[in-house]
């Protein structure tokens, strides 16, 4: 059975992420050194020491998560572990494409830093919002969003797993849709502490600004297939990789469908590569019998290698 590496997106950032990998493995240290050089500032220090408020600015968060994910990836690759498939949640698709050899790390880091800047600048602070809707089916959430819009934007932004959907749009419309969802049986509707309403039509200006950046970024056909998150389809060519990264800025992340597609392709083992274990929890909800591992530290790397039968850590 096949192994998929899956890579987290925004929401996984914590001060100290990647530090243990940096200290333990030369290949991980090289990733952060490349990140510092390609970005022209000490991203590694920001990851390891903060300050937290600066790390949580999306223009910093995005390259920080990418660098930490690739640092974990390189430690796996150095020990002979290779994926059969890759996928990423939102920003994580850049990490997935680095893993698949479709884009280079330095160019990806510079692109996601600008992606974060453009997404932050697309909507004035306080204008937009996101909320997690728990325990209600997607069709009912979509209907609530249509009813709540009243000329504003609100729509599903992250379809994460059965019973977990994030909506995004204008703050008032998100609040109205949240109340409708609760009235129709949602267990909870929780406003998220985010800096912008990602993955909805309000991100169109960011998508337009990112287009020339992606056009200038060198893409190759991926060495292993990707299931992209904007339409949950198998991607095997460079042009489709680029298109998916552009469309996902204002498009919903279809994570549940992406994982279901990987399972249909024969993936039985999912390795979350990068900070946190959010995707591990989602995968377990989507594919009940999946084997799920994660790598974000030397200890979790050792456990993952044991789980994969890949030999001792060395």
KEVEX-309746 format. One record per residue (C-alpha): residue number from 1; residue in one letter; y negated, z negated, x negated. Coordinates in Angstrom, 2 decimals, always signed. Each point is the difference from the previous one (the first is absolute). Layout:
BEGIN
@num:NUM&residuo:a&c2:Y&c3:Z&c1:X
...
//
This chain:
BEGIN
@num:1&residuo:x&c2:+0.00&c3:+0.00&c1:+0.00
@num:2&residuo:x&c2:-3.54&c3:+0.79&c1:-1.16
@num:3&residuo:x&c2:-2.70&c3:-2.31&c1:-1.33
@num:4&residuo:x&c2:-3.67&c3:+0.29&c1:+1.05
@num:5&residuo:x&c2:-2.92&c3:-1.53&c1:-1.86
@num:6&residuo:x&c2:-2.72&c3:-0.99&c1:+2.48
@num:7&residuo:x&c2:-3.51&c3:-0.94&c1:-1.07
@num:8&residuo:x&c2:-2.48&c3:-2.34&c1:+1.73
@num:9&residuo:x&c2:-3.52&c3:+0.83&c1:+1.04
@num:10&residuo:x&c2:-3.07&c3:-2.12&c1:+0.56
@num:11&residuo:x&c2:+0.57&c3:-3.55&c1:+1.13
@num:12&residuo:x&c2:+2.18&c3:-0.93&c1:-2.98
@num:13&residuo:x&c2:-2.76&c3:-0.95&c1:-2.43
@num:14&residuo:x&c2:-0.03&c3:-3.49&c1:-1.53
@num:15&residuo:x&c2:-1.62&c3:-1.31&c1:-3.16
@num:16&residuo:x&c2:+2.61&c3:-0.11&c1:-2.77
@num:17&residuo:x&c2:+1.99&c3:+2.99&c1:+1.23
@num:18&residuo:x&c2:+1.71&c3:+1.87&c1:-2.79
@num:19&residuo:x&c2:-0.83&c3:-2.60&c1:-2.65
@num:20&residuo:x&c2:+3.60&c3:-1.12&c1:-0.56
@num:21&residuo:x&c2:+1.15&c3:+3.63&c1:-0.30
@num:22&residuo:x&c2:-2.82&c3:+0.68&c1:-2.47
@num:23&residuo:x&c2:+1.02&c3:-2.97&c1:-2.14
@num:24&residuo:x&c2:+3.75&c3:+0.73&c1:+0.15
@num:25&residuo:x&c2:+0.35&c3:+3.76&c1:-0.43
@num:26&residuo:x&c2:-1.68&c3:+2.45&c1:-2.33
@num:27&residuo:x&c2:+0.37&c3:+2.86&c1:+2.48
@num:28&residuo:x&c2:-1.83&c3:-2.04&c1:+2.66
@num:29&residuo:x&c2:-2.70&c3:-1.01&c1:-2.47
@num:30&residuo:x&c2:-0.54&c3:+3.68&c1:-0.81
@num:31&residuo:x&c2:-0.69&c3:+0.74&c1:+3.68
@num:32&residuo:x&c2:-2.84&c3:-2.53&c1:+0.17
@num:33&residuo:x&c2:-1.38&c3:+1.21&c1:-3.32
@num:34&residuo:x&c2:-0.02&c3:+3.55&c1:+1.35
@num:35&residuo:x&c2:-1.68&c3:-1.21&c1:+3.19
@num:36&residuo:x&c2:-2.75&c3:-1.78&c1:-1.93
@num:37&residuo:x&c2:-0.62&c3:+3.08&c1:-2.15
@num:38&residuo:x&c2:+0.06&c3:+2.51&c1:+2.86
@num:39&residuo:x&c2:-2.31&c3:-2.02&c1:+2.26
@num:40&residuo:x&c2:-2.40&c3:-1.14&c1:-2.72
@num:41&residuo:x&c2:+0.16&c3:-3.70&c1:+0.88
@num:42&residuo:x&c2:+2.49&c3:-2.86&c1:-0.35
@num:43&residuo:x&c2:+2.03&c3:+0.44&c1:+3.19
@num:44&residuo:x&c2:+2.73&c3:-2.10&c1:-1.65
@num:45&residuo:x&c2:-2.32&c3:-3.00&c1:-0.31
@num:46&residuo:x&c2:-1.04&c3:+0.38&c1:+3.63
@num:47&residuo:x&c2:+3.66&c3:+0.08&c1:+1.08
@num:48&residuo:x&c2:+0.97&c3:-3.01&c1:-2.10
@num:49&residuo:x&c2:-3.10&c3:-2.21&c1:+0.28
@num:50&residuo:x&c2:-2.10&c3:+1.21&c1:+2.93
@num:51&residuo:x&c2:-2.48&c3:-0.95&c1:+1.34
@num:52&residuo:x&c2:+1.81&c3:+0.39&c1:+3.30
@num:53&residuo:x&c2:-3.06&c3:+1.30&c1:+1.86
@num:54&residuo:x&c2:-0.36&c3:+2.83&c1:-2.52
@num:55&residuo:x&c2:+3.71&c3:+0.82&c1:+0.04
@num:56&residuo:x&c2:-0.11&c3:+0.28&c1:+3.80
@num:57&residuo:x&c2:-2.68&c3:+2.70&c1:-0.05
@num:58&residuo:x&c2:+2.00&c3:+3.03&c1:+1.03
@num:59&residuo:x&c2:-1.27&c3:+2.15&c1:-2.89
@num:60&residuo:x&c2:+1.62&c3:-2.59&c1:-2.31
@num:61&residuo:x&c2:+2.97&c3:-0.94&c1:+2.18
@num:62&residuo:x&c2:+1.35&c3:+3.53&c1:+0.16
@num:63&residuo:x&c2:+0.30&c3:+0.67&c1:-3.77
@num:64&residuo:x&c2:+1.15&c3:-3.60&c1:-0.53
@num:65&residuo:x&c2:+2.96&c3:+0.39&c1:+2.36
@num:66&residuo:x&c2:+0.81&c3:+3.43&c1:-1.44
@num:67&residuo:x&c2:-0.02&c3:-1.32&c1:-3.58
@num:68&residuo:x&c2:+2.12&c3:-3.04&c1:+0.88
@num:69&residuo:x&c2:+2.50&c3:+2.14&c1:+1.88
@num:70&residuo:x&c2:+0.35&c3:+2.47&c1:-2.86
@num:71&residuo:x&c2:+0.35&c3:-2.90&c1:-2.47
@num:72&residuo:x&c2:+2.99&c3:-1.22&c1:+2.06
@num:73&residuo:x&c2:+1.30&c3:+3.57&c1:+0.27
@num:74&residuo:x&c2:-0.09&c3:+0.57&c1:-3.75
@num:75&residuo:x&c2:+1.97&c3:-3.21&c1:-0.59
@num:76&residuo:x&c2:+2.69&c3:+1.30&c1:+2.36
@num:77&residuo:x&c2:+0.05&c3:+3.47&c1:-1.54
@num:78&residuo:x&c2:+0.28&c3:-1.47&c1:-3.51
@num:79&residuo:x&c2:+3.23&c3:-1.67&c1:+1.11
@num:80&residuo:x&c2:+1.54&c3:+3.21&c1:+1.26
@num:81&residuo:x&c2:-0.66&c3:-0.40&c1:+3.73
@num:82&residuo:x&c2:-1.16&c3:+3.19&c1:+1.74
@num:83&residuo:x&c2:-0.71&c3:+0.58&c1:+3.69
@num:84&residuo:x&c2:+1.60&c3:+2.70&c1:+2.13
@num:85&residuo:x&c2:-2.95&c3:-0.12&c1:+2.41
@num:86&residuo:x&c2:-3.54&c3:-1.40&c1:+0.00
@num:87&residuo:x&c2:-2.50&c3:-1.03&c1:+2.69
@num:88&residuo:x&c2:-3.18&c3:-2.03&c1:+0.16
@num:89&residuo:x&c2:-1.99&c3:-1.83&c1:+2.66
@num:90&residuo:x&c2:-3.54&c3:+1.43&c1:+0.11
@num:91&residuo:x&c2:-1.36&c3:-0.36&c1:-3.56
@num:92&residuo:x&c2:+3.59&c3:-0.55&c1:-1.14
@num:93&residuo:x&c2:+0.65&c3:+3.73&c1:+0.34
@num:94&residuo:x&c2:-2.01&c3:+0.51&c1:-3.21
@num:95&residuo:x&c2:+2.38&c3:-2.38&c1:-1.80
@num:96&residuo:x&c2:+2.95&c3:+1.85&c1:+1.53
@num:97&residuo:x&c2:-1.32&c3:+3.32&c1:-1.27
@num:98&residuo:x&c2:-0.50&c3:-1.43&c1:-3.50
@num:99&residuo:x&c2:+3.61&c3:-1.21&c1:+0.16
@num:100&residuo:x&c2:+1.13&c3:+3.47&c1:+1.06
@num:101&residuo:x&c2:-1.90&c3:+1.68&c1:-2.85
@num:102&residuo:x&c2:-2.26&c3:+1.88&c1:+2.42
@num:103&residuo:x&c2:-3.27&c3:-1.47&c1:-1.31
@num:104&residuo:x&c2:-1.04&c3:-1.74&c1:-3.21
@num:105&residuo:x&c2:-0.98&c3:-3.66&c1:-0.11
@num:106&residuo:x&c2:-3.50&c3:+0.41&c1:-1.46
@num:107&residuo:x&c2:-1.07&c3:+2.61&c1:+2.54
@num:108&residuo:x&c2:+1.53&c3:-2.00&c1:+2.84
@num:109&residuo:x&c2:-1.91&c3:-3.13&c1:-1.05
@num:110&residuo:x&c2:-3.33&c3:+1.80&c1:-0.09
@num:111&residuo:x&c2:+0.69&c3:+1.67&c1:+3.34
@num:112&residuo:x&c2:+0.96&c3:-3.19&c1:+1.84
@num:113&residuo:x&c2:-3.06&c3:-1.80&c1:-1.34
@num:114&residuo:x&c2:-2.17&c3:+2.68&c1:+1.58
@num:115&residuo:x&c2:+2.21&c3:-0.03&c1:+3.11
@num:116&residuo:x&c2:-0.77&c3:-3.69&c1:+0.38
@num:117&residuo:x&c2:-3.72&c3:+0.59&c1:-0.49
@num:118&residuo:x&c2:-0.09&c3:+2.82&c1:+2.55
@num:119&residuo:x&c2:+2.00&c3:-1.98&c1:+2.57
@num:120&residuo:x&c2:-2.31&c3:-3.00&c1:-0.38
@num:121&residuo:x&c2:-3.12&c3:+2.14&c1:+0.33
@num:122&residuo:x&c2:+1.27&c3:+1.99&c1:+3.02
@num:123&residuo:x&c2:-0.90&c3:-2.73&c1:+2.49
@num:124&residuo:x&c2:-2.80&c3:-2.60&c1:-0.19
@num:125&residuo:x&c2:+1.32&c3:-3.53&c1:-0.55
@num:126&residuo:x&c2:+0.68&c3:-1.68&c1:+3.33
@num:127&residuo:x&c2:+0.19&c3:+3.22&c1:+1.98
@num:128&residuo:x&c2:+3.76&c3:+0.38&c1:-0.18
@num:129&residuo:x&c2:+3.01&c3:-2.27&c1:+0.30
@num:130&residuo:x&c2:+3.79&c3:-0.09&c1:-0.11
@num:131&residuo:x&c2:+2.41&c3:-2.16&c1:+1.98
@num:132&residuo:x&c2:+3.76&c3:-0.57&c1:-0.12
@num:133&residuo:x&c2:+1.73&c3:+0.31&c1:+3.37
@num:134&residuo:x&c2:+3.32&c3:-1.87&c1:+0.05
@num:135&residuo:x&c2:+2.80&c3:+0.32&c1:+2.52
@num:136&residuo:x&c2:-1.14&c3:+3.06&c1:+1.98
@num:137&residuo:x&c2:+1.42&c3:+3.52&c1:-0.13
@num:138&residuo:x&c2:-1.99&c3:+2.86&c1:-1.50
@num:139&residuo:x&c2:-0.37&c3:+1.93&c1:+3.25
@num:140&residuo:x&c2:-1.65&c3:-2.97&c1:+1.71
@num:141&residuo:x&c2:-2.31&c3:-0.54&c1:-2.99
@num:142&residuo:x&c2:-1.04&c3:+3.66&c1:+0.00
@num:143&residuo:x&c2:-0.78&c3:-0.23&c1:+3.73
@num:144&residuo:x&c2:-2.07&c3:-3.16&c1:-0.55
@num:145&residuo:x&c2:-1.95&c3:+1.73&c1:-2.78
@num:146&residuo:x&c2:-0.79&c3:+2.99&c1:+2.22
@num:147&residuo:x&c2:-1.19&c3:-2.29&c1:+2.79
@num:148&residuo:x&c2:-2.04&c3:-2.22&c1:-2.31
@num:149&residuo:x&c2:-1.77&c3:+2.77&c1:-1.91
@num:150&residuo:x&c2:-2.91&c3:+0.59&c1:+2.41
@num:151&residuo:x&c2:-1.49&c3:+2.62&c1:-2.28
@num:152&residuo:x&c2:+0.82&c3:-1.92&c1:-3.20
@num:153&residuo:x&c2:+2.91&c3:+0.33&c1:-2.43
@num:154&residuo:x&c2:+3.14&c3:-2.15&c1:+0.20
@num:155&residuo:x&c2:+3.55&c3:+1.12&c1:-0.78
@num:156&residuo:x&c2:+3.24&c3:-1.09&c1:-1.70
@num:157&residuo:x&c2:-0.58&c3:-0.05&c1:-3.77
@num:158&residuo:x&c2:+3.25&c3:-1.44&c1:-1.38
@num:159&residuo:x&c2:+3.25&c3:+0.31&c1:+1.94
@num:160&residuo:x&c2:+1.78&c3:-2.50&c1:-2.22
@num:161&residuo:x&c2:+3.21&c3:-1.04&c1:+1.76
@num:162&residuo:x&c2:+1.36&c3:-0.64&c1:+3.50
@num:163&residuo:x&c2:-2.47&c3:-2.40&c1:+1.58
@num:164&residuo:x&c2:-2.64&c3:+0.23&c1:-2.75
@num:165&residuo:x&c2:-2.81&c3:+2.54&c1:+0.33
@num:166&residuo:x&c2:-3.50&c3:-0.23&c1:-1.49
@num:167&residuo:x&c2:-2.89&c3:+1.60&c1:+1.88
@num:168&residuo:x&c2:-3.36&c3:+1.04&c1:-1.48
@num:169&residuo:x&c2:-3.37&c3:+1.29&c1:+1.11
@num:170&residuo:x&c2:-3.39&c3:-1.25&c1:+1.21
@num:171&residuo:x&c2:-0.01&c3:-3.80&c1:+0.13
@num:172&residuo:x&c2:-0.76&c3:-0.20&c1:+3.74
@num:173&residuo:x&c2:+2.67&c3:+2.52&c1:+0.88
@num:174&residuo:x&c2:+2.57&c3:-1.81&c1:-2.16
@num:175&residuo:x&c2:-0.80&c3:-3.27&c1:+1.80
@num:176&residuo:x&c2:+0.27&c3:+1.66&c1:+3.42
@num:177&residuo:x&c2:+3.30&c3:+1.63&c1:-0.90
@num:178&residuo:x&c2:+1.31&c3:-3.31&c1:-1.36
@num:179&residuo:x&c2:-0.76&c3:-1.76&c1:+3.28
@num:180&residuo:x&c2:+1.69&c3:+2.79&c1:+1.97
@num:181&residuo:x&c2:+3.07&c3:-0.23&c1:-2.22
@num:182&residuo:x&c2:+0.23&c3:-3.76&c1:+0.54
@num:183&residuo:x&c2:-0.36&c3:+0.49&c1:+3.74
@num:184&residuo:x&c2:+2.87&c3:+2.49&c1:-0.11
@num:185&residuo:x&c2:+2.41&c3:-2.28&c1:-1.80
@num:186&residuo:x&c2:-0.85&c3:-0.02&c1:-3.72
@num:187&residuo:x&c2:+1.04&c3:-3.28&c1:-1.61
@num:188&residuo:x&c2:-3.12&c3:-0.03&c1:-2.17
@num:189&residuo:x&c2:-3.01&c3:+2.12&c1:-0.92
@num:190&residuo:x&c2:-1.50&c3:-1.10&c1:-3.31
@num:191&residuo:x&c2:-3.20&c3:+1.30&c1:-1.60
@num:192&residuo:x&c2:+0.66&c3:+0.80&c1:-3.66
@num:193&residuo:x&c2:-2.32&c3:-1.02&c1:-2.85
@num:194&residuo:x&c2:-0.66&c3:+3.53&c1:-1.27
@num:195&residuo:x&c2:-3.13&c3:+1.60&c1:-1.37
@num:196&residuo:x&c2:+0.24&c3:+3.25&c1:+2.00
@num:197&residuo:x&c2:+1.96&c3:+1.58&c1:+2.89
@num:198&residuo:x&c2:+2.56&c3:+1.96&c1:-2.01
@num:199&residuo:x&c2:+2.19&c3:+2.85&c1:+1.29
@num:200&residuo:x&c2:-2.03&c3:+1.01&c1:+3.05
@num:201&residuo:x&c2:-2.53&c3:+2.71&c1:+0.88
@num:202&residuo:x&c2:-2.85&c3:-2.10&c1:-1.42
@num:203&residuo:x&c2:+1.42&c3:+0.81&c1:-3.45
@num:204&residuo:x&c2:-0.66&c3:+3.76&c1:+0.40
@num:205&residuo:x&c2:-3.08&c3:-0.15&c1:-2.28
@num:206&residuo:x&c2:+2.14&c3:-1.63&c1:-2.71
@num:207&residuo:x&c2:+2.68&c3:+2.65&c1:+0.48
@num:208&residuo:x&c2:-2.58&c3:+2.75&c1:-0.45
@num:209&residuo:x&c2:-1.41&c3:-1.60&c1:-3.15
@num:210&residuo:x&c2:+3.48&c3:-0.48&c1:-1.46
@num:211&residuo:x&c2:+1.03&c3:+3.63&c1:+0.55
@num:212&residuo:x&c2:-1.63&c3:+1.41&c1:-3.18
@num:213&residuo:x&c2:+1.36&c3:-2.92&c1:-2.05
@num:214&residuo:x&c2:+3.55&c3:+0.80&c1:+1.13
@num:215&residuo:x&c2:-0.59&c3:+3.71&c1:-0.53
@num:216&residuo:x&c2:-0.92&c3:-0.75&c1:-3.63
@num:217&residuo:x&c2:+2.98&c3:-2.33&c1:-0.58
@num:218&residuo:x&c2:+2.99&c3:+1.70&c1:-1.64
@num:219&residuo:x&c2:+3.15&c3:-0.09&c1:+2.18
@num:220&residuo:x&c2:+3.55&c3:+1.04&c1:-0.89
@num:221&residuo:x&c2:+3.04&c3:+0.32&c1:+2.22
@num:222&residuo:x&c2:+1.53&c3:-3.48&c1:+0.25
@num:223&residuo:x&c2:+3.15&c3:-0.60&c1:-2.04
@num:224&residuo:x&c2:+1.47&c3:-1.97&c1:+2.90
@num:225&residuo:x&c2:-0.89&c3:+0.56&c1:+3.66
@num:226&residuo:x&c2:-2.74&c3:-1.98&c1:+1.73
@num:227&residuo:x&c2:-0.15&c3:-1.02&c1:+3.64
@num:228&residuo:x&c2:-3.73&c3:+0.01&c1:+0.63
@num:229&residuo:x&c2:-1.60&c3:-2.54&c1:+2.29
@num:230&residuo:x&c2:-2.38&c3:+2.11&c1:+2.06
@num:231&residuo:x&c2:+2.71&c3:+2.00&c1:+1.76
@num:232&residuo:x&c2:+3.20&c3:-1.62&c1:-1.30
@num:233&residuo:x&c2:+1.46&c3:+3.23&c1:-1.34
@num:234&residuo:x&c2:+1.84&c3:+0.94&c1:-3.16
@num:235&residuo:x&c2:-2.29&c3:+1.52&c1:-2.64
@num:236&residuo:x&c2:+1.29&c3:+1.95&c1:-3.01
@num:237&residuo:x&c2:-2.98&c3:+2.09&c1:-1.16
@num:238&residuo:x&c2:-3.34&c3:-0.68&c1:-1.68
@num:239&residuo:x&c2:-2.22&c3:+1.49&c1:+2.72
@num:240&residuo:x&c2:+1.56&c3:-2.18&c1:+2.69
@num:241&residuo:x&c2:-0.42&c3:-3.08&c1:-2.18
@num:242&residuo:x&c2:-3.72&c3:+0.70&c1:-0.28
@num:243&residuo:x&c2:-0.37&c3:+0.76&c1:+3.72
@num:244&residuo:x&c2:+1.66&c3:-3.26&c1:+0.98
@num:245&residuo:x&c2:-2.33&c3:-2.08&c1:-2.14
@num:246&residuo:x&c2:-3.00&c3:+1.64&c1:+1.62
@num:247&residuo:x&c2:+1.19&c3:-0.25&c1:+3.60
@num:248&residuo:x&c2:+1.04&c3:-3.65&c1:-0.29
@num:249&residuo:x&c2:-3.60&c3:-1.17&c1:-0.54
@num:250&residuo:x&c2:-0.86&c3:+0.44&c1:+3.68
@num:251&residuo:x&c2:+3.59&c3:+0.25&c1:+1.27
@num:252&residuo:x&c2:+2.32&c3:-2.77&c1:+1.11
@num:253&residuo:x&c2:+2.60&c3:-1.38&c1:-2.41
@num:254&residuo:x&c2:+3.35&c3:+0.69&c1:+1.67
@num:255&residuo:x&c2:+1.98&c3:-2.50&c1:-2.05
@num:256&residuo:x&c2:+2.73&c3:-0.74&c1:+2.52
@num:257&residuo:x&c2:+0.79&c3:+3.70&c1:+0.37
@num:258&residuo:x&c2:-0.12&c3:+0.47&c1:-3.78
@num:259&residuo:x&c2:+2.62&c3:-2.70&c1:-0.57
@num:260&residuo:x&c2:+2.12&c3:+1.35&c1:+2.85
@num:261&residuo:x&c2:-0.17&c3:+3.45&c1:-1.63
@num:262&residuo:x&c2:+1.13&c3:-1.44&c1:-3.33
@num:263&residuo:x&c2:+2.93&c3:-1.69&c1:+1.73
@num:264&residuo:x&c2:+0.96&c3:+3.31&c1:+1.61
@num:265&residuo:x&c2:-0.03&c3:+1.57&c1:-3.46
@num:266&residuo:x&c2:+2.63&c3:-2.51&c1:-1.12
@num:267&residuo:x&c2:-2.18&c3:-2.69&c1:-1.58
@num:268&residuo:x&c2:+1.75&c3:-3.37&c1:+0.26
@num:269&residuo:x&c2:-1.90&c3:-1.88&c1:-2.75
@num:270&residuo:x&c2:-3.77&c3:-0.43&c1:+0.00
@num:271&residuo:x&c2:-1.81&c3:-1.39&c1:-3.04
@num:272&residuo:x&c2:-3.58&c3:-1.10&c1:+0.62
@num:273&residuo:x&c2:-1.82&c3:+0.67&c1:-3.26
@num:274&residuo:x&c2:-3.37&c3:-1.73&c1:-0.33
@num:275&residuo:x&c2:-1.85&c3:-3.15&c1:+1.04
@num:276&residuo:x&c2:+1.37&c3:-2.00&c1:+2.92
@num:277&residuo:x&c2:+2.90&c3:+0.38&c1:+2.41
@num:278&residuo:x&c2:-1.71&c3:+1.29&c1:+3.14
@num:279&residuo:x&c2:+1.98&c3:+3.25&c1:+0.04
@num:280&residuo:x&c2:+3.27&c3:-1.86&c1:-0.62
@num:281&residuo:x&c2:-0.51&c3:-1.90&c1:+3.24
@num:282&residuo:x&c2:-0.89&c3:+3.15&c1:+1.92
@num:283&residuo:x&c2:+3.01&c3:+1.92&c1:-1.32
@num:284&residuo:x&c2:+2.33&c3:-2.80&c1:+1.12
@num:285&residuo:x&c2:-1.42&c3:+0.24&c1:+3.52
@num:286&residuo:x&c2:+0.34&c3:+3.80&c1:+0.09
@num:287&residuo:x&c2:+3.45&c3:+0.43&c1:-1.60
@num:288&residuo:x&c2:+2.05&c3:-3.08&c1:+0.79
@num:289&residuo:x&c2:+2.81&c3:+0.64&c1:-2.48
@num:290&residuo:x&c2:-2.16&c3:+1.17&c1:-2.92
@num:291&residuo:x&c2:+0.26&c3:-1.67&c1:-3.38
@num:292&residuo:x&c2:-3.56&c3:-0.95&c1:-0.99
@num:293&residuo:x&c2:-1.16&c3:-1.00&c1:-3.49
@num:294&residuo:x&c2:-3.43&c3:-0.35&c1:-1.56
@num:295&residuo:x&c2:-1.58&c3:+0.08&c1:-3.45
@num:296&residuo:x&c2:-3.36&c3:-1.58&c1:-0.81
@num:297&residuo:x&c2:+0.89&c3:-2.42&c1:-2.82
@num:298&residuo:x&c2:+2.54&c3:-0.42&c1:-2.81
@num:299&residuo:x&c2:+2.06&c3:-2.32&c1:+2.23
@num:300&residuo:x&c2:+0.12&c3:+2.38&c1:+2.95
@num:301&residuo:x&c2:+0.75&c3:+2.88&c1:-2.38
@num:302&residuo:x&c2:+3.02&c3:-1.89&c1:-1.32
@num:303&residuo:x&c2:+1.18&c3:-0.71&c1:+3.55
@num:304&residuo:x&c2:-0.47&c3:+3.64&c1:+1.01
@num:305&residuo:x&c2:+1.91&c3:+1.25&c1:-3.04
@num:306&residuo:x&c2:+2.85&c3:-2.33&c1:+0.87
@num:307&residuo:x&c2:-0.08&c3:+1.20&c1:+3.60
@num:308&residuo:x&c2:+0.07&c3:+3.60&c1:-1.12
@num:309&residuo:x&c2:+2.74&c3:-0.62&c1:-2.56
@num:310&residuo:x&c2:-2.33&c3:+1.33&c1:-2.69
@num:311&residuo:x&c2:+0.88&c3:-2.44&c1:-2.74
@num:312&residuo:x&c2:-1.78&c3:-2.93&c1:-1.57
@num:313&residuo:x&c2:-3.73&c3:-0.28&c1:-0.52
@num:314&residuo:x&c2:-0.89&c3:+0.91&c1:-3.54
//
